[in-house]
């Protein structure tokens, strides 16, 4: 389930998924788009859903020697407000911490 946040009248979404080819968790930031009107009468339905990701952080979870990276995926210019960037990076930092905790539990000598 994506996490949504509104800032200055715009909606943003952070979504997590596993990127199998990269052996990493992908944390995506996108501008959220309105949900289809057909869902308006569904109780607790989201009013917005993630759009196309323009920032993607890859957090490796198989090799503790690999560092997380942030990729910019956009053909258009996107202005990301500071508070939204901080929120996104907090989400990324949380995923890094979860992966490092998992490393430590699986192989305590692999994590320094």
C-alpha distances in whole Angstrom, upper triangle without the diagonal:
4,7,9,13,16,20,23,22,19,15,13,10,9,7,8,10,13,16,19,22,21,21,18,15,14,12,12,13,14,15,13,15,15,14,17,19,19,16,18,19,16,16,13,12,10,13,12,10,10,14,15,15,18,18,16,17,18,18,21,20,23,26,27,29,27,25,22,22,21,22,22,21,23,26,26,27,24,24,22,23,24,21,18,20,20,16,15,18,17,14,16,18,16,15,19,20,18,19,23,22,22,25,27,26,27,30,31,34,31,30,32
4,6,10,13,16,20,19,16,12,10,6,6,5,7,10,14,16,19,22,21,21,18,14,12,10,9,10,10,12,10,12,14,13,16,19,19,17,18,20,18,17,14,12,10,12,10,8,7,11,13,12,15,15,14,15,16,17,20,20,24,26,26,28,26,24,20,20,19,19,19,18,20,23,23,23,20,21,18,19,20,18,15,16,17,13,12,15,15,11,14,17,15,14,18,19,18,19,22,23,22,25,27,27,28,31,32,34,31,30,32
4,7,10,13,17,16,14,11,8,6,5,6,9,13,16,18,22,24,23,23,19,16,14,11,10,10,11,11,10,13,14,14,18,20,21,18,19,21,19,18,14,13,10,12,10,9,9,12,14,13,16,15,15,15,17,18,21,21,25,27,27,29,26,24,20,21,19,20,20,19,21,24,23,23,19,19,16,17,17,15,12,14,14,10,10,13,12,10,13,15,14,14,17,18,17,19,22,22,23,25,27,27,29,31,32,34,31,29,31
4,7,10,14,13,11,7,6,4,7,9,12,15,19,21,24,27,25,26,22,19,16,13,12,10,10,9,8,11,12,12,16,18,20,17,17,20,18,17,14,13,9,10,8,8,8,11,14,13,15,15,16,17,20,20,24,25,28,30,30,32,29,26,23,22,20,20,20,19,20,23,22,21,17,17,15,15,16,13,10,13,14,10,11,14,14,12,15,17,16,17,20,21,21,23,25,26,26,29,31,31,32,35,35,37,35,32,34
4,7,10,10,8,6,5,6,9,12,15,18,22,24,27,29,27,28,24,21,19,15,13,11,11,10,9,12,13,14,18,20,22,19,19,22,21,20,16,15,12,11,10,11,11,13,16,15,16,15,17,18,21,22,26,27,30,32,31,33,30,27,23,23,20,21,20,20,20,23,21,20,16,15,13,12,13,10,8,11,12,9,10,14,13,12,15,18,17,18,21,22,22,24,27,27,28,30,32,33,34,36,36,38,36,33,35
4,7,6,6,4,6,9,12,15,18,22,25,27,30,32,30,31,28,24,22,18,16,13,12,10,9,11,12,15,18,19,22,20,19,22,21,21,17,16,13,12,10,12,12,14,17,16,17,17,19,21,24,25,29,30,34,35,34,36,33,30,26,25,22,23,21,21,21,23,21,19,16,14,12,11,13,10,9,13,14,11,13,16,16,16,19,21,20,22,24,25,26,28,30,31,32,34,36,36,38,40,40,42,39,37,38
4,5,5,6,8,11,13,17,20,24,27,28,32,33,31,32,29,26,23,19,17,14,13,11,11,14,15,18,21,22,25,23,22,25,25,24,21,20,17,15,14,15,15,16,18,17,17,17,20,21,24,26,30,31,35,36,35,36,33,30,26,25,22,22,21,21,20,23,20,18,14,12,10,8,10,8,7,11,12,11,13,16,16,16,19,21,21,23,25,26,27,29,31,32,33,35,37,38,39,41,41,42,40,37,38
4,6,8,11,14,17,20,24,27,30,31,35,36,34,36,32,29,26,23,20,17,15,12,13,15,16,19,22,23,26,25,23,26,27,26,23,22,19,17,15,18,17,18,20,19,19,19,22,24,28,29,33,35,38,39,38,39,36,33,29,28,24,25,22,23,22,23,20,18,15,12,11,9,12,10,10,14,15,14,16,19,20,20,22,24,25,26,28,30,31,33,34,35,37,39,40,41,43,44,44,46,43,41,41
4,7,10,14,17,20,24,27,30,31,35,36,35,36,32,29,26,23,20,17,15,11,11,12,13,16,19,19,23,22,20,23,24,23,21,20,17,14,13,15,16,16,18,19,19,20,23,25,28,30,34,35,39,40,39,40,37,34,31,29,26,26,23,23,22,23,20,18,15,14,13,12,15,13,12,16,17,16,18,21,21,21,24,26,26,27,30,31,32,34,36,37,38,40,41,42,44,46,46,47,45,42,43
4,7,10,14,17,20,23,27,27,31,32,31,32,29,26,23,20,17,13,11,8,8,9,11,14,17,18,22,20,19,23,23,23,20,19,15,13,11,12,12,12,15,15,15,16,19,21,25,27,30,32,36,37,36,37,34,31,28,26,22,22,20,19,18,20,17,16,12,11,10,10,13,12,10,14,16,14,15,18,19,19,21,24,24,25,27,29,29,31,33,34,35,37,39,40,41,43,43,45,42,40,41
4,7,10,13,17,20,23,25,28,30,28,29,26,23,20,17,14,11,9,6,5,7,9,12,15,17,20,18,17,21,20,20,18,16,12,10,8,9,9,10,13,13,14,15,17,19,23,24,28,29,33,34,34,35,32,29,26,24,21,21,19,18,18,20,17,17,13,13,11,11,14,12,10,13,15,13,13,17,17,16,19,21,21,22,25,26,26,28,30,31,32,34,36,37,38,40,40,42,39,37,38
4,7,10,14,17,20,21,25,26,25,26,22,19,16,13,10,7,6,4,5,8,11,13,16,19,21,19,19,23,22,22,18,17,13,12,9,9,7,8,11,10,11,12,13,16,19,20,24,26,29,30,30,31,28,26,22,20,17,17,16,15,15,18,16,15,12,12,10,10,13,11,8,10,12,10,10,13,14,13,15,18,18,18,21,23,23,24,27,28,29,31,33,34,35,36,37,39,36,34,35
4,6,10,13,17,18,22,23,22,23,19,16,13,10,8,6,5,6,5,9,11,12,16,19,21,18,19,22,20,20,17,15,12,12,9,7,5,8,10,9,11,11,12,14,16,18,21,23,26,28,28,29,26,24,20,19,16,16,15,15,16,19,18,17,14,14,12,13,15,13,10,11,13,10,9,13,13,11,13,16,16,16,19,21,20,21,24,25,26,28,30,30,31,33,34,36,33,31,33
4,7,10,14,15,19,21,19,19,16,13,10,7,5,5,7,9,9,12,15,15,19,22,23,21,22,24,22,22,19,17,14,15,12,10,7,10,11,9,11,10,10,11,13,14,18,19,22,24,24,26,23,20,17,16,14,14,14,14,16,19,19,19,15,16,13,14,15,13,10,11,12,9,7,10,11,8,10,13,12,12,15,17,17,18,21,22,22,24,26,27,28,30,30,32,29,27,29
4,7,10,12,16,18,17,17,14,10,8,6,5,7,8,11,11,13,16,15,19,22,23,20,22,24,22,22,19,17,14,16,13,10,8,10,11,9,12,11,9,11,12,13,16,17,20,22,23,25,22,20,16,16,14,15,15,15,17,20,20,21,18,19,16,18,19,17,14,14,15,12,10,12,13,9,10,14,13,11,15,17,16,16,20,21,20,22,25,25,26,28,29,31,28,27,29
4,7,9,13,15,14,14,11,7,6,5,6,9,12,15,14,17,19,19,22,25,25,23,25,27,24,24,21,19,17,19,16,13,11,13,13,11,14,12,10,10,10,10,13,13,17,19,19,22,19,17,14,15,14,15,16,16,18,22,23,23,20,21,19,20,21,19,16,16,16,14,11,13,13,9,9,13,11,9,12,14,13,13,17,18,17,19,22,22,22,24,26,28,25,23,26
4,6,9,12,12,11,9,6,5,7,8,12,14,17,17,19,21,20,22,26,26,24,26,28,25,25,23,21,19,21,18,15,13,14,14,12,15,14,11,11,10,11,12,12,15,18,19,21,18,18,15,15,15,15,17,16,19,22,24,24,22,24,22,24,24,23,19,19,20,17,15,16,16,13,12,15,14,11,14,16,14,13,17,18,17,19,22,22,21,24,26,27,24,23,26
4,6,9,9,8,6,5,6,9,11,15,17,20,20,22,25,24,26,29,29,27,29,31,28,29,26,24,22,25,22,19,16,18,16,15,17,15,12,11,9,9,10,10,12,15,16,19,16,16,14,15,15,15,18,17,20,24,25,26,25,26,24,26,26,25,22,21,22,20,17,18,18,15,13,16,15,11,13,16,14,12,16,17,15,16,20,20,19,21,23,25,22,21,24
4,6,6,6,5,6,6,10,11,15,17,20,21,23,26,25,27,30,30,29,31,33,31,31,29,27,25,27,24,20,17,18,16,14,16,14,11,11,8,9,9,10,12,14,16,18,15,15,13,13,14,13,16,15,19,22,24,25,24,26,24,26,27,26,23,22,23,21,18,18,20,17,15,17,17,14,15,18,16,14,17,19,17,18,21,22,21,22,25,26,22,22,25
4,5,5,7,8,10,13,15,19,21,24,24,26,29,28,29,33,33,31,34,36,33,34,31,29,27,30,27,23,20,21,19,17,19,18,14,14,11,12,10,11,11,13,16,18,15,16,15,16,17,16,19,18,22,24,27,28,27,29,28,30,30,30,27,25,26,25,22,22,23,20,18,20,20,16,17,19,18,15,18,20,17,18,21,22,20,21,24,25,21,22,25
4,6,8,10,11,15,16,20,21,25,26,27,30,29,31,35,35,33,36,38,36,37,34,32,30,32,29,25,22,22,20,18,19,18,15,14,11,12,11,12,12,14,17,17,15,16,15,15,16,15,18,17,21,23,26,27,27,29,28,31,31,31,28,26,27,26,23,23,24,22,19,21,22,18,18,21,20,17,20,22,20,19,23,24,22,23,26,26,22,23,26
4,5,8,9,13,14,18,20,24,25,27,30,30,32,35,36,34,37,39,36,37,34,32,30,31,28,25,22,22,19,17,18,16,12,11,8,9,7,9,10,11,14,14,11,12,11,11,13,13,16,16,20,22,25,26,25,27,26,28,28,28,26,23,25,24,20,20,21,19,16,18,19,15,15,18,17,14,17,19,18,17,21,22,20,21,23,23,19,20,23
4,7,10,13,16,19,22,25,26,29,31,31,33,36,36,34,37,39,36,36,34,32,30,32,29,26,23,23,21,19,20,18,14,13,9,8,6,6,6,9,11,13,10,12,11,13,15,15,19,19,23,26,28,29,28,29,27,30,29,29,26,24,25,24,21,20,21,18,16,17,18,14,14,16,15,12,14,17,14,14,17,18,16,17,20,20,17,17,20
4,6,10,12,16,19,22,23,26,29,28,31,34,35,32,35,37,34,34,31,29,27,29,26,23,20,21,19,16,18,15,11,9,6,5,4,5,7,9,11,13,10,10,9,10,12,13,16,17,21,24,26,26,25,26,24,26,26,25,23,21,21,20,17,16,17,15,12,14,14,10,10,13,12,9,12,15,13,13,17,18,16,18,20,20,17,17,19
4,6,10,13,16,20,20,23,26,25,28,31,32,29,31,33,31,31,27,26,24,26,23,20,17,18,17,14,16,13,10,8,6,5,6,7,10,12,13,15,12,12,9,11,12,13,16,16,20,23,25,25,23,24,22,24,23,23,20,18,19,17,14,14,15,12,10,12,12,8,9,12,11,9,12,14,13,14,17,18,17,19,21,22,19,18,21
4,6,10,13,16,17,20,23,23,25,29,29,27,29,32,29,29,26,24,22,23,20,17,14,15,14,11,12,10,6,6,5,6,9,11,13,15,16,17,14,13,10,10,9,10,12,13,16,20,21,21,19,21,19,21,21,20,17,16,17,15,12,12,14,11,9,12,12,9,11,14,13,12,15,17,16,17,20,21,21,23,24,25,22,21,23
4,7,10,14,15,18,21,21,24,27,28,26,27,30,28,27,24,23,20,21,18,15,12,13,13,9,11,8,6,5,7,8,11,13,16,18,18,19,16,14,10,10,9,10,12,13,15,19,20,20,17,18,16,18,18,17,14,12,14,12,8,9,11,8,6,10,10,8,10,13,13,13,16,18,17,19,21,22,23,24,25,27,24,22,24
4,7,10,11,14,18,18,21,24,26,24,25,28,26,26,23,21,18,19,15,13,9,10,9,6,7,6,4,6,9,11,14,16,19,21,21,22,19,17,13,12,10,10,10,10,12,16,16,17,14,16,13,16,16,16,12,12,14,12,8,10,12,10,9,13,13,12,14,17,17,17,19,21,21,22,25,26,26,28,29,30,27,26,27
4,7,9,12,16,17,20,23,25,23,24,27,26,26,23,21,17,17,14,12,8,9,8,5,6,5,6,9,12,14,18,20,23,24,24,25,22,19,15,14,11,11,10,10,11,15,15,14,11,12,10,12,13,13,9,9,11,10,7,10,12,10,10,14,15,14,16,19,19,19,22,24,24,25,28,29,29,31,32,33,30,28,30
4,6,9,13,14,17,20,22,21,22,25,24,24,22,19,16,15,11,9,6,5,6,4,6,7,9,12,15,17,21,23,26,27,27,28,25,22,19,17,14,13,11,10,10,13,13,13,10,11,10,12,14,14,10,11,14,12,10,13,15,13,14,17,18,17,20,22,22,23,25,27,27,29,31,32,33,34,35,37,34,32,33
4,7,10,12,16,18,21,19,20,23,23,23,21,18,14,13,10,9,7,6,7,7,8,10,13,15,19,21,24,26,30,31,31,32,28,26,22,20,17,16,14,13,12,14,13,12,9,10,9,11,14,14,10,12,15,13,12,15,17,16,17,20,21,20,23,25,25,26,29,30,30,32,35,35,36,38,39,40,37,35,36
4,7,9,12,15,17,16,16,20,19,20,17,14,11,9,6,5,4,5,8,9,11,13,15,17,20,22,26,27,30,32,32,34,30,28,24,23,19,19,17,15,15,17,16,16,13,14,13,14,17,16,12,15,17,15,14,17,18,16,18,21,21,21,24,26,25,27,29,31,31,33,35,36,36,38,39,41,38,36,38
4,6,9,12,14,14,14,18,17,19,17,14,11,9,5,5,6,6,9,11,13,16,18,21,23,25,29,30,33,35,35,37,33,31,27,26,23,21,19,17,16,18,16,17,15,16,16,17,20,19,16,18,21,18,17,21,22,20,22,25,25,24,27,29,29,30,33,34,34,36,38,39,39,41,43,44,41,40,41
4,6,8,11,10,10,14,14,16,15,11,9,6,4,6,9,9,13,15,17,20,21,24,26,28,31,33,36,38,38,40,36,34,31,29,26,25,23,21,20,21,20,21,18,19,19,20,23,21,18,21,23,21,20,24,24,22,24,28,27,27,30,32,31,32,35,36,36,38,40,41,41,44,45,47,44,42,44
4,6,8,7,8,12,11,13,12,9,7,5,5,6,9,10,14,16,19,21,22,25,27,28,31,32,35,37,38,40,37,35,31,30,27,26,25,22,22,24,22,23,21,22,22,23,25,24,21,23,25,22,21,25,25,23,25,28,27,27,30,32,30,32,35,35,35,37,40,40,40,43,44,46,43,42,44
4,5,6,7,11,11,14,14,10,10,8,8,9,12,13,16,19,21,24,25,28,29,31,34,35,37,40,41,43,39,38,34,33,30,29,27,25,24,25,24,26,24,25,25,26,29,27,24,27,29,26,25,29,29,27,28,32,31,30,33,35,33,34,38,38,38,40,43,42,43,45,47,49,46,45,47
4,5,5,8,10,13,14,11,11,9,10,12,15,16,19,22,25,27,28,31,33,35,37,38,41,43,44,46,43,41,37,36,33,32,30,28,27,28,27,28,26,27,27,28,31,29,26,29,31,28,28,31,32,29,31,35,33,33,36,38,36,38,41,41,41,43,46,45,46,49,50,52,49,48,50
4,6,7,8,12,13,10,12,11,13,14,17,18,21,24,27,29,29,32,34,35,38,38,41,44,45,47,43,42,38,38,35,34,32,30,29,30,30,31,29,30,30,31,34,32,29,31,33,30,29,33,33,30,33,36,34,33,37,38,37,38,41,41,41,43,46,45,45,48,50,52,50,48,51
4,6,5,9,10,7,8,8,10,12,15,17,20,23,26,27,28,30,32,33,35,36,38,41,42,44,41,40,36,36,33,32,31,29,29,30,29,31,28,29,28,29,32,29,27,29,31,27,27,31,30,28,30,33,31,31,34,35,33,35,38,38,38,40,43,42,42,46,47,49,47,46,48
4,6,8,9,7,8,8,11,13,17,18,22,24,27,29,29,32,33,35,38,38,41,43,44,46,43,42,38,37,35,34,33,31,30,32,30,31,29,29,28,29,31,29,26,29,31,27,27,31,31,28,31,34,32,32,36,37,35,37,40,40,39,42,44,44,45,48,49,51,49,47,50
4,6,9,8,11,11,14,16,20,22,25,27,30,32,32,34,36,37,40,40,42,45,46,48,46,44,40,40,37,37,36,34,34,35,34,35,32,33,32,32,34,32,29,32,33,30,30,34,33,31,33,36,34,34,38,38,36,38,42,41,41,44,46,45,46,49,50,53,50,49,51
4,6,5,9,10,13,15,18,21,24,26,29,30,30,32,34,34,37,36,39,42,43,45,43,41,38,38,36,35,34,33,33,35,34,35,32,33,31,31,33,31,28,31,32,28,28,32,31,28,31,34,31,31,35,35,33,35,39,38,37,40,42,41,42,45,47,49,47,46,48
4,5,9,11,14,16,19,22,25,27,30,31,31,32,34,34,37,36,39,42,42,45,43,41,38,38,36,36,35,34,34,36,35,36,33,33,31,31,33,30,28,31,31,27,28,31,30,27,30,32,30,30,34,34,32,34,37,37,36,40,41,40,41,44,45,48,46,45,47
4,6,9,12,13,17,20,23,24,27,28,28,29,30,31,33,33,36,39,39,42,39,38,34,34,32,33,32,31,31,34,33,33,30,30,28,28,29,26,24,27,27,24,24,27,26,24,27,29,26,27,30,31,29,31,34,33,33,36,38,37,38,41,42,45,43,41,44
4,6,9,10,14,17,20,21,24,25,25,27,29,30,32,32,35,38,38,41,38,36,33,33,30,30,30,28,28,31,30,30,27,28,26,26,28,26,23,26,27,23,23,27,26,23,26,28,26,26,30,30,29,31,34,33,33,36,38,37,38,41,42,45,43,41,43
4,5,7,10,13,17,18,21,22,22,24,26,27,30,30,33,36,36,38,35,34,30,30,27,27,26,25,25,27,26,27,24,24,22,23,25,22,19,22,23,20,20,23,23,20,23,25,24,24,27,28,27,29,32,32,31,34,36,36,37,40,41,43,41,39,41
4,7,11,13,16,18,21,22,23,25,27,29,32,32,35,38,38,40,37,35,31,31,28,27,26,25,24,26,25,25,22,22,21,21,24,21,19,22,23,20,20,24,24,21,24,27,26,26,29,30,29,31,34,34,34,37,39,39,40,42,43,46,43,41,43
4,7,9,13,14,17,18,19,22,24,26,29,30,33,35,35,37,34,32,28,27,24,24,22,21,20,23,21,22,19,19,18,19,21,19,16,19,21,18,17,21,21,19,21,24,23,23,27,28,27,29,32,32,32,35,37,37,38,40,41,43,41,39,41
4,6,10,12,14,16,17,19,21,23,26,27,30,32,32,34,31,29,25,24,22,21,20,18,18,21,20,21,18,19,18,19,21,20,16,18,20,17,16,20,20,17,19,23,22,21,24,26,25,26,29,30,30,32,34,34,35,38,39,41,38,36,38
4,7,8,11,12,13,16,18,20,23,24,27,29,30,31,28,26,22,21,18,17,16,15,15,18,17,18,15,17,15,17,19,18,14,16,18,15,14,17,18,15,17,20,20,19,22,24,23,24,27,28,28,30,32,33,33,35,37,38,35,34,36
4,6,9,11,13,16,18,21,24,25,28,30,31,32,28,26,23,21,18,16,15,12,12,14,14,15,13,15,14,17,19,19,15,16,19,17,15,18,20,18,18,22,22,21,24,26,25,26,29,30,30,32,35,35,35,37,39,40,37,35,37
4,6,9,11,14,16,19,22,24,27,28,29,30,26,24,21,19,16,13,12,9,9,11,12,13,12,15,14,17,20,20,16,16,19,18,15,18,20,18,18,22,22,21,23,26,25,25,28,30,29,31,34,35,34,36,38,39,35,34,36
4,6,7,10,13,16,19,21,24,25,26,26,23,21,17,15,12,10,9,7,8,11,12,13,11,13,12,15,17,17,14,13,16,15,12,15,17,15,14,18,19,17,19,22,22,22,25,27,27,28,31,32,32,33,34,35,32,31,32
4,7,10,13,16,19,22,25,25,26,26,22,20,17,14,10,8,6,5,5,9,9,9,8,10,10,14,15,16,13,12,15,15,12,14,17,15,15,18,20,18,20,23,23,23,25,28,28,29,31,33,33,34,35,36,32,31,32
4,7,10,13,16,19,22,22,23,23,19,17,13,10,7,6,5,6,8,12,12,12,10,11,10,13,14,15,12,10,13,13,9,10,14,12,11,14,16,15,16,19,20,20,22,24,25,25,28,30,30,31,32,32,29,27,28
4,6,10,13,16,18,19,19,20,16,14,10,8,6,5,7,7,10,14,15,15,14,15,13,16,17,17,14,12,14,13,10,11,13,11,9,13,15,13,14,17,17,17,19,22,21,22,25,26,26,27,28,29,26,24,26
4,6,10,13,15,16,16,16,13,11,7,6,4,6,9,11,14,17,19,18,16,17,15,17,17,17,14,12,13,13,9,9,11,10,7,10,12,10,10,14,14,13,15,18,18,19,21,23,23,24,25,26,22,21,22
4,6,9,12,13,13,14,10,9,5,5,6,8,11,13,16,20,21,21,20,21,19,21,21,21,18,16,17,16,13,12,14,12,9,11,13,10,9,13,13,11,14,17,16,16,19,21,20,21,23,23,20,18,20
4,6,9,10,10,11,8,7,5,7,9,11,15,16,20,23,25,24,23,24,21,23,22,21,19,17,17,16,13,12,13,11,8,9,10,7,6,10,10,8,10,13,12,12,15,17,17,18,19,20,16,15,17
4,6,6,7,9,6,7,6,9,12,14,17,19,22,26,27,27,26,27,25,27,25,25,23,21,21,20,17,16,17,15,11,12,13,10,8,11,11,8,9,13,11,10,14,16,15,15,17,17,14,13,16
4,6,7,10,9,10,9,13,15,17,21,22,25,29,31,31,29,30,27,29,28,27,25,23,23,22,19,17,18,16,13,13,13,10,9,11,9,6,8,10,8,8,11,12,11,12,14,15,12,12,15
4,7,9,9,11,12,15,18,19,23,24,28,31,33,33,32,33,30,32,31,31,29,26,26,25,22,21,21,19,17,17,17,13,12,14,12,9,10,12,10,8,12,13,11,11,14,14,11,12,15
4,5,6,9,11,14,17,19,23,24,28,31,33,33,32,33,31,32,31,31,29,26,26,26,23,21,22,20,17,17,17,15,12,14,14,10,10,13,11,8,12,14,12,11,13,12,9,10,13
4,5,8,10,13,17,19,23,25,29,32,34,33,32,32,30,31,29,29,28,25,24,24,22,20,20,19,16,15,16,13,10,12,12,9,7,11,10,7,9,12,11,10,11,10,7,6,9
4,7,10,13,16,19,23,25,28,31,33,33,32,32,30,32,30,30,29,26,25,26,23,20,21,21,17,16,18,16,13,14,15,12,11,14,14,11,13,16,15,13,13,12,8,8,10
4,7,9,13,15,19,21,24,27,29,29,28,29,27,29,27,28,26,23,23,23,20,18,19,19,15,15,17,14,11,14,15,11,11,15,14,12,15,17,16,15,16,15,12,11,13
4,6,10,13,16,19,22,26,27,26,25,26,23,25,23,24,23,19,19,20,17,15,16,16,12,12,14,12,9,12,14,11,11,15,15,13,16,18,18,17,18,17,14,12,13
4,7,10,14,16,19,23,24,23,22,23,20,22,21,21,19,16,16,17,14,11,13,13,9,9,12,10,7,11,13,10,11,15,15,14,17,19,19,19,20,20,16,15,16
4,7,10,13,16,19,21,20,19,20,18,20,19,20,18,15,16,16,13,11,14,13,10,11,14,12,11,14,16,14,15,18,19,18,20,23,23,23,23,23,20,18,19
4,7,10,13,16,17,16,15,16,14,17,16,17,15,12,14,14,11,10,13,12,9,12,14,13,12,16,17,16,17,21,21,21,23,26,26,26,27,27,23,22,23
4,6,10,13,14,14,14,15,14,17,18,19,16,14,16,17,13,13,16,15,12,15,18,16,16,19,20,19,21,24,24,23,26,28,28,29,29,30,26,25,26
4,6,9,11,10,10,12,12,15,16,18,15,13,16,17,13,14,17,16,14,17,20,18,19,22,23,22,24,27,27,27,30,32,32,32,33,33,30,28,29
4,7,9,10,10,13,13,17,18,20,17,15,18,18,15,16,19,18,16,20,22,20,21,24,25,24,26,29,28,29,32,33,33,34,35,35,32,30,32
4,5,7,8,11,12,16,18,20,17,16,19,20,17,18,21,20,19,22,24,23,24,27,28,27,29,32,32,32,35,37,37,37,39,39,35,34,35
4,7,9,13,15,18,21,23,20,19,23,23,20,22,25,24,23,26,28,27,27,31,32,31,33,36,35,36,39,40,40,41,42,42,39,37,38
4,6,10,12,16,19,21,18,17,21,22,19,21,24,24,23,26,28,27,28,31,32,32,34,37,37,37,40,42,42,42,43,44,40,39,40
4,7,10,13,16,18,16,15,19,20,18,19,23,23,22,25,27,26,27,30,32,31,33,36,36,37,39,41,41,42,43,43,40,38,39
4,6,10,12,14,12,12,15,16,14,16,19,19,19,22,24,24,25,28,29,29,31,33,34,35,37,39,39,40,41,41,38,36,37
4,6,9,12,10,10,14,15,14,16,18,19,19,21,23,24,25,27,29,29,31,33,34,35,37,39,40,41,41,42,38,36,37
4,6,8,6,6,10,11,10,12,15,15,16,18,20,21,22,24,25,26,28,30,31,32,34,36,37,38,38,39,36,33,34
4,6,5,6,9,10,11,12,14,16,17,18,20,21,23,24,26,27,29,30,32,33,35,36,38,39,38,40,37,34,34
4,5,5,6,9,10,10,12,14,15,16,18,20,21,22,24,26,26,28,30,31,32,34,36,37,36,37,35,32,32
4,5,5,6,9,10,10,12,14,15,16,19,20,21,23,24,25,27,29,30,31,33,35,36,35,37,34,31,31
4,5,5,6,9,10,11,12,14,15,17,18,20,21,23,24,26,27,29,30,32,33,35,34,36,33,30,31
4,5,5,6,8,10,10,12,14,15,16,18,20,21,22,24,26,27,28,30,32,32,32,33,31,28,28
4,5,5,6,9,10,10,12,14,15,16,18,20,21,22,24,25,26,28,30,31,30,32,29,26,26
4,6,5,6,9,10,11,13,14,15,17,19,20,21,23,25,26,27,29,30,30,32,29,26,27
4,5,5,6,9,10,11,12,14,16,17,18,20,21,23,25,26,27,29,29,30,27,25,26
4,5,5,6,8,10,10,12,14,15,16,18,20,21,22,24,26,26,26,27,25,22,22
4,5,5,6,9,10,10,12,14,15,16,18,20,21,23,24,25,25,27,24,21,22
4,5,5,6,9,10,11,13,14,15,17,19,20,21,23,24,24,26,24,21,22
4,5,5,6,9,10,11,12,14,15,17,18,20,21,22,22,24,21,19,20
4,5,5,6,9,10,10,12,14,15,16,18,20,21,20,22,19,16,17
4,5,5,6,9,10,11,12,14,15,17,19,20,20,22,20,17,18
4,5,5,6,9,10,11,12,14,15,17,18,18,20,18,16,18
4,5,5,6,9,10,10,12,14,15,16,16,18,15,13,14
4,5,5,6,9,10,10,12,14,15,15,17,15,12,13
4,6,5,6,9,10,11,12,14,14,17,15,13,15
4,5,5,6,9,10,11,12,13,15,12,11,13
4,5,5,6,9,10,10,10,12,10,7,10
4,5,5,6,9,10,9,12,11,9,11
4,5,5,6,8,9,12,11,10,13
4,5,5,6,7,9,7,7,10
4,6,5,4,7,7,6,9
4,6,6,10,10,10,13
4,6,9,9,10,13
4,5,5,7,11
4,6,6,8
4,6,7
4,7
4
